[in-house]
Each structure stands twice: as structure tokens, then as C-alpha cells.
Amino acid sequence: MTLGMIIIVFIIIKEFFLDPKNKNDKFKLPELIKIPKSSNLESIDLKNNNISMVVTLDDGTQKIIIITFDNGLEKSRKYIDIDKSN
């Protein structure tokens, strides 16, 4: 019975007072996501470790920005121009 009480107290302390080792769920998105100045964010998509955004620049052109994260740190950032000539 004493062992059971010790286990219950340990679980309560672990769940409520100790921080988890993996903190992937705590992104500071406004600080991490930067879009070009004088542009409008049209859409944003969050999947797995990727953030995809469509932005419209002040000259009317659009870009796709793809940001990849690994353990909460930015791993890569790609810019793709959207061609509307077709």
C-alpha cells in the first residue's frame, strides 16, 4: 500500500511540476515567421514540421514560402514564385 501511494505521488509530481524534455509544441510563431515588408499573408498551412505560406507582395506578385522545422528550430526556408501568366 505504501508503494502504491509513493507511485501515485510520483505521477502527480511528474505530470504537474516537471517540464517535458521535448518542447516541440511551444513554437513562438510570430517571432519565427517573417514575411517580406509591405506584403499580405493570404494563407498559412501547418503540416508536420512544415509551415507553408502564400504572400502577395506590394507589386501584385505572389510567393510561396516554405519553412521546415526540426525540434523547434528552423532547418530550411524556400521561396517559390507563383507565375500567373497562364
N, C-alpha and C positions, 0 to 999 in steps of 0.2 A: 504494500500500500504506500509506503514511504517512497519507493522507487517511482511509482506512478505519479505521485504528487510532484516529485522533482522533474519528471519528464514534462508534465503539464506546465509548470512554471518556466522551464527552459523554452518551450514552444512559444509561450506568451511573450517572453522577453525577446526572443528571436524575431517574431513577427512584428512587434510594435516598436522596438527600440533600436534594433541593429539595421544599418543601411545595407541594401543588397550590393554585391560585388559588381554586377553588370547593370549599368545605368543607361542603357540604350533608349529607354522610354522617356528620358528627360532631355530632349533637344531644346535648344534656345533658338527657335526658328527665326524670329525677327533679326537676330544677330548673324545667323548663318546665311540667310537668303539675301543676296544683294542683286538687284536688277539695275540695268543702265539708268542713268539720270534721265528725267523727263520722258519716262516710258510708263505704260499702263500694263498692269498684270491682268491678262484676260482669263487664264485658267491655271490651276495648280493640281497636280496629281501625285499622291503619295503611295508608292508601292514598294514593298520590301525595304531595300536600302536605297531607293532612288526617289528623287523629287524631280518631277518634270513640270516646267512652266512654259506657258506661251505668253510672250510680251509683245506689245505693239509700241514701236519707237515713235518719236515725235514726227518723223517724216512719213509715217504710214506703213512702213515695212514691219514685218513680224519675224520674231526669232523664237526658237525652242531652246530652252536652257535645261540641261540635264545634269543634276548634281548627284553623285554617288557617295554614300557614307559607309564607313566600316568602323564599327564600335564607337559610333558617335562622332567620328572625325571625318572631315571631308576628304575623300580619296581622289575624286576627279570631277571636273566641270567641263561640259561640252556646250558649244554654241552652234546651232544649226539654223541657217537662213531659210525662211519659207518663201518659195517662189510662187507668186500669184499670177504669173503671165499666161498660164494655160486656161 
